[in-house]
Amino acid sequence: VQFVESGGGLVQPGGSLRLSCTTSGFTFSSYNMRWYRQAPGKEREIVASIGGTGGTKNYADLVKGRFTISRDNAKNTVYLQMNSLKPEDTAVYYCTAPTLGGWGQGTQVTVSS
């Protein structure tokens, strides 16, 4: 099982980024997927989740209305579109299939002017 996150970077407050997580080693469409983030000195927290077909989506209150999770089962990839970014969104972002476990290397998102 492998998760490879990408798309992070440095962005100004109010900006946007689109994260991608490409997976391998399991039947992607059969699994719910989640995005998590971990800021320096803080515990890892869930950001968003999506069902196997993409029909069920849930978001943490802190990102609701600003972030959108989606998936492409043909590409074994889950995405996180992040709009209206705030400095408090600064963190390393990870994806995982919660019932499989395991983590990738994450992708750093820094929101700063």
C-alpha positions as CSV (number, residue, x, y, z in Angstrom):
1,V,0.0,0.0,0.0
2,Q,1.4,3.3,-1.0
3,F,0.3,7.0,-0.8
4,V,2.1,9.7,-2.6
5,E,1.0,13.3,-1.9
6,S,1.9,16.3,-4.0
7,G,0.8,19.8,-4.8
8,G,1.8,21.7,-1.7
9,G,3.7,24.9,-1.6
10,L,3.9,28.5,-0.4
11,V,0.8,30.6,-1.0
12,Q,-0.5,33.9,0.2
13,P,-3.5,34.2,2.4
14,G,-6.7,34.0,0.3
15,G,-4.9,31.9,-2.3
16,S,-5.6,28.4,-3.5
17,L,-3.9,25.1,-3.9
18,R,-4.9,21.7,-5.2
19,L,-3.4,18.6,-3.5
20,S,-3.2,15.2,-5.1
21,C,-2.6,11.8,-3.6
22,T,-1.8,9.0,-5.9
23,T,-2.2,5.5,-4.5
24,S,-1.2,2.0,-5.3
25,G,-1.3,-1.5,-3.9
26,F,-5.0,-1.8,-3.2
27,T,-8.4,-1.6,-4.9
28,F,-8.8,2.1,-4.7
29,S,-12.5,2.4,-5.5
30,S,-13.4,0.0,-2.6
31,Y,-12.0,2.3,0.1
32,N,-13.0,5.5,1.8
33,M,-10.2,8.0,1.7
34,R,-9.3,10.8,4.1
35,W,-7.0,13.9,4.1
36,Y,-5.3,14.7,7.4
37,R,-3.0,17.6,8.3
38,Q,-0.4,18.1,11.0
39,A,0.8,21.5,12.0
40,P,4.1,22.0,14.0
41,G,3.6,21.1,17.6
42,K,0.1,19.8,17.1
43,E,-1.6,16.4,16.6
44,R,-2.6,15.1,13.2
45,E,-6.2,16.1,12.5
46,I,-8.7,15.0,10.0
47,V,-9.6,17.5,7.2
48,A,-11.9,15.7,4.9
49,S,-13.2,12.3,3.9
50,I,-14.8,10.8,0.8
51,G,-16.6,7.5,0.2
52,G,-15.5,5.0,-2.4
53,T,-17.9,6.2,-5.1
54,G,-17.3,9.8,-4.3
55,G,-20.9,10.4,-3.2
56,T,-20.4,10.9,0.5
57,K,-18.1,13.7,1.6
58,N,-17.4,15.1,5.1
59,Y,-15.3,18.1,6.2
60,A,-13.9,19.4,9.4
61,D,-15.7,22.5,10.6
62,L,-12.5,24.6,10.2
63,V,-12.4,23.9,6.4
64,K,-16.0,23.5,5.5
65,G,-17.0,25.8,2.6
66,R,-13.3,26.4,1.6
67,F,-12.0,22.9,0.9
68,T,-13.4,20.3,-1.5
69,I,-12.4,16.6,-1.6
70,S,-12.8,14.6,-4.8
71,R,-11.5,11.4,-6.3
72,D,-10.8,9.8,-9.7
73,N,-11.1,6.1,-9.4
74,A,-9.7,5.5,-12.8
75,K,-6.5,7.2,-11.7
76,N,-6.4,5.9,-8.2
77,T,-6.1,9.4,-7.0
78,V,-7.8,11.6,-4.4
79,Y,-7.7,15.4,-4.5
80,L,-8.1,18.3,-2.1
81,Q,-9.0,21.6,-3.6
82,M,-8.2,24.3,-1.0
83,N,-9.5,27.9,-1.5
84,S,-9.5,31.0,0.7
85,L,-6.4,29.7,2.5
86,K,-5.5,31.1,5.9
87,P,-2.2,31.1,7.8
88,E,-3.7,28.5,10.2
89,D,-4.0,26.1,7.3
90,T,-0.2,25.8,7.3
91,A,0.6,22.1,7.9
92,V,1.9,18.9,6.3
93,Y,-1.1,17.3,4.5
94,Y,-1.4,13.5,4.3
95,C,-3.9,11.1,2.7
96,T,-4.8,7.6,3.8
97,A,-7.3,4.9,3.5
98,P,-8.4,4.7,7.1
99,T,-9.3,1.0,7.1
100,L,-5.9,0.1,5.6
101,G,-3.7,2.4,7.5
102,G,-0.3,3.7,6.5
103,W,0.9,7.1,5.6
104,G,2.8,8.8,2.8
105,Q,5.5,11.4,3.2
106,G,3.0,14.2,3.1
107,T,3.1,17.5,1.3
108,Q,3.9,20.8,3.0
109,V,1.4,23.7,2.7
110,T,2.5,27.1,3.9
111,V,0.2,30.0,3.9
112,S,2.0,33.3,4.5
113,S,2.4,36.8,3.1
